[in-house]
Amino acid sequence: MDIELYFEDKSFIEQNFELSEFNLISTSYIKDYPILYILYRDKSEAYIGQTTNARNRMKNHLKNPIRRKLKRVLLIGHDKFNQSATYNIETNLINYFLADGIFKLQNKSQVSSNQVIHNYYQKQL
């Protein structure tokens, strides 16, 4: 498995965007909690998402010829994540990536003019 970042708490995993690599992930943050992920290729294209089932979501993305162009994935999970929080973080990441201008995002939501700010329990912490 080609992992560049693998912290002791296993909250961040970076690897090749290939099905065989997802079958080797065993951390509970990736399979039992909502997570965020960034699919990317070099510093040219990216896709930002969140899911509660990383393996199935990655399998779906790998069936999409546009997503298959992306070669790396960064998975971000934590036992304190809830789905409302991951939606909010996903929205913020998309906005940050758009502001930075380095990556062309494949996200459909990047063209939306309506910004949605999510509220959730303990958001202010």
C-alpha positions in Angstrom: 0.0 0.0 0.0 1.4 3.4 -1.0 0.7 5.6 2.0 2.4 8.9 2.4 0.5 10.1 5.5 -0.5 7.6 8.2 -0.7 9.2 11.6 -0.8 7.2 14.8 -4.5 8.0 15.3 -5.1 6.8 11.8 -7.2 9.9 11.1 -5.5 10.7 7.7 -4.7 8.2 5.0 -3.2 9.1 1.6 -2.9 6.4 -1.0 -3.3 5.5 -4.7 -6.9 5.7 -5.9 -7.2 2.0 -6.7 -9.8 -0.5 -5.6 -7.1 -3.0 -4.3 -5.8 -0.4 -1.9 -9.2 0.3 -0.3 -9.6 -3.4 0.7 -6.5 -3.1 2.9 -7.7 -0.2 5.0 -8.8 -1.4 8.5 -9.1 1.7 10.6 -12.6 2.2 12.1 -12.6 5.9 11.2 -12.8 4.9 7.6 -15.5 2.3 7.8 -17.6 3.2 10.9 -17.8 7.1 10.8 -18.6 9.8 8.3 -15.4 10.8 6.5 -14.1 13.4 4.1 -12.0 12.6 1.1 -10.1 14.4 -1.6 -9.4 12.6 -4.9 -6.7 14.4 -7.0 -4.3 14.2 -9.8 -1.0 16.1 -9.5 -1.9 19.7 -8.9 -4.4 19.9 -11.7 -7.7 18.2 -10.9 -9.5 17.3 -7.7 -12.9 16.1 -6.3 -13.9 16.7 -2.7 -16.6 14.6 -1.0 -17.9 13.0 2.2 -19.4 9.6 2.8 -20.4 7.2 5.5 -19.2 4.2 3.5 -15.8 4.9 2.0 -15.2 1.6 0.3 -18.5 1.6 -1.6 -18.2 5.3 -2.5 -14.7 4.8 -3.9 -15.9 1.8 -5.9 -18.6 4.0 -7.4 -16.1 6.7 -8.2 -13.8 4.2 -9.9 -16.6 3.2 -12.3 -16.8 6.9 -13.4 -14.3 7.5 -16.3 -13.9 11.2 -15.2 -13.1 10.3 -11.6 -10.7 7.5 -12.7 -8.4 10.1 -14.1 -7.7 11.1 -10.5 -4.8 9.0 -9.2 -4.5 9.7 -5.4 -6.9 9.9 -2.5 -6.7 11.5 0.9 -9.1 10.1 3.4 -9.9 12.1 6.6 -11.8 10.5 9.4 -12.2 11.0 13.2 -14.4 9.5 15.8 -15.8 13.0 16.6 -17.1 13.5 13.1 -20.8 13.5 12.5 -22.5 13.8 9.1 -23.5 17.4 9.6 -19.9 18.4 10.5 -18.5 16.6 7.4 -21.0 18.3 5.1 -19.9 21.7 6.5 -16.2 20.8 6.2 -16.7 19.5 2.7 -18.4 22.8 1.7 -15.5 24.8 3.3 -12.9 22.7 1.5 -14.5 23.2 -1.8 -14.6 27.0 -1.2 -10.9 27.0 -0.1 -9.9 25.0 -3.2 -11.8 27.3 -5.4 -10.2 30.4 -3.8 -6.8 28.9 -4.1 -7.2 28.2 -7.8 -4.6 25.5 -8.0 -6.9 22.6 -8.7 -9.8 22.4 -11.2 -12.6 20.9 -9.2 -14.8 18.2 -10.7 -17.5 18.9 -8.0 -20.8 20.0 -9.5 -21.5 22.1 -6.5 -18.6 24.5 -7.4 -21.0 26.3 -9.8 -23.7 26.9 -7.2 -24.2 30.5 -6.2 -26.1 29.6 -3.1 -23.7 29.0 -0.2 -25.2 26.7 2.4 -23.8 27.1 5.9 -24.6 24.0 8.0 -25.4 24.3 11.7 -24.9 21.3 14.0 -24.4 20.4 17.6 -21.1 21.7 19.0 -20.2 23.6 15.8 -18.9 26.5 17.9 -16.3 24.3 19.7 
